[in-house]
Amino acid sequence: HVQVVESGGGLAQPGGSLRLSCVASGNIFGINTMRWHRQAPGKERELVAGMTSVENTEYSTSVKGRFFISRDNAKNAVYLQMNSLKPDGTAVYYCNVGNVSPSEGVVDVWGQGTLVAVPS
């Protein structure tokens, strides 16, 4: 069983910054992709940023150049540095990791989310 816990959310002013953290623990065999998603009120969940074990990164167009994803493999952790925040960044941010199980293949594990609020 693998748990994923996000932290670092909160209130930020427009133009401000926040750094989200996500740590996976439990029965971890190996993590390939680590991603951040977000879900704004009344909208579908969307991918914000992702990183594979070879440190290839991807970003949504709306955050590219402002958000930066990084990971610490030794800690099974992934981070999201969010700069120049805008009100449309208000959402619950979810961490998702792919745990590579010898018996099950890649198993996606999601955290409970952390709320980021950027008032207009």
Secondary structure as UniProt FT lines:
FT   STRAND          2..7
FT   STRAND          10..11
FT   TURN            14..15
FT   STRAND          18..26
FT   STRAND          31..39
FT   TURN            41..42
FT   STRAND          46..51
FT   TURN            53..54
FT   STRAND          57..59
FT   TURN            61..63
FT   TURN            65..66
FT   STRAND          67..72
FT   HELIX           73..75
FT   STRAND          77..82
FT   HELIX           87..89
FT   STRAND          91..101
FT   TURN            102..104
FT   STRAND          105..110
FT   STRAND          114..117
//
